[in-house]
Amino acid sequence: MIDRAQVVAAGQRGNEVRMHRKKLRDQIAAGEVPLSKALIRPDPWLQKMPVRELILAVKGVGPTKADRILASCRLHSLKVGDLTTANRTDLLSELYGRYPAVRPRLGIGR
């Protein structure tokens, strides 16, 4: 049986994860943290975040563009932690190659 302390601890952990993710999305949108850093070496709390949600944090990428990027890389409803090195490389290459407006926010070549 699950006791109240476990429920409270799980709720607090969930809140911490959501706060970390929001902070990262805000930092990516502001250009403070490049998307490549978040994809190549994701923090533990980022492992179960949907890739689409992370891509949407990039300024200049909306829902339609994010869906096109994921489709062209054959990535559908994956979590950041499920991406292989090849998936990560394909995703960053697709963003860099097709969408020059978002290049400065990717952190490639820095």
N, C-alpha and C positions, 0 to 999 in steps of 0.2 A: 504494500500500500504506500502511496506517495503522501508524505506529510506536508504540512503547510510551509515549512522552511524550504523544502525542495522547490515548491511552486514559486515562492518568492525569489529564491536564488535564480531560477530559470528566467523569471520575468526581468530581473535586474540584468542578467547576462544578455538577454535579447535587447534591452534598451541600450546597453553599452555597444553592442554590435551595430545597431541602427544609428547611433550617434557617430561612431567611427566612419561608417559608410557615408553618411551625410557630409561629414567633414571632408572626406576624400573627394566626393562629387563636387563640392564647393571649390576645393583647391584645384581640381582639374579644370573646372569651368573658368576659374580666375587665371589659369596658366601657371599657378605656383608649383604644381606637381604634374609632370608629363604622364600621359596615358601609358607610354611604354614602361615606365617604372612600375606602375600599378599592375600591368599585365605580366611583366617578366618576373618580378619578385613579389607576388601578392602576399600581403599579411594574412595571418591565420583567420582573422575575422572577415576576410574578403573571399575566402574559398567558396562559399555557397551563394555569393552574389551573382545574379544573372549577368552574362556578358553584355547583353543588350542595355541593361541599366547603366553599366559602366561606360559604354560607348555613347550613350545619350548625354553623359556629363560633359562631353567635349563640345565646346562652343562651336556652333555651325553645323552640328549633326542633330537632326530631328528624327522623329520616328520612322519616316519613310526612308531616309538615307541609312539609318541604322539597320533597318530590315534588309535593304539592298546589299549592304556590306556583309551582313551575316549570311545572306543567301549566296552571294558570290564566293564566300569562303566555305560554303556548305556547313555552316554552324547554325544549329537551330536549338534553342532553349537549353544551351549549355551553361553551366556555372563556371566561374573563373577558375576554380580548382580542378575542373574536369578538362581544361585545355592542355593539349600536349605542346611541346616546344614548337612543333611544326604549325599547329593551329595558331599559336601566338604570333609566329613569324608571318604567316599568311595574312592574318588580320591586320597587323601593323603595315605590311606591304600594300595591302589593298587600300587602307586609309591614306597612306603616303602617296601612292601612285595615282589614285583616282580623284582624290579630293585635296588639291593644293592649298585650299583655304585653311585646312586644319593642320597642315604640316608643322607650324610653330608649336602647336599644343601637344604634339606626339613625343617630343623629346628625342628624336632620332638625330644622330649626328652631333650631339652636344658633347 
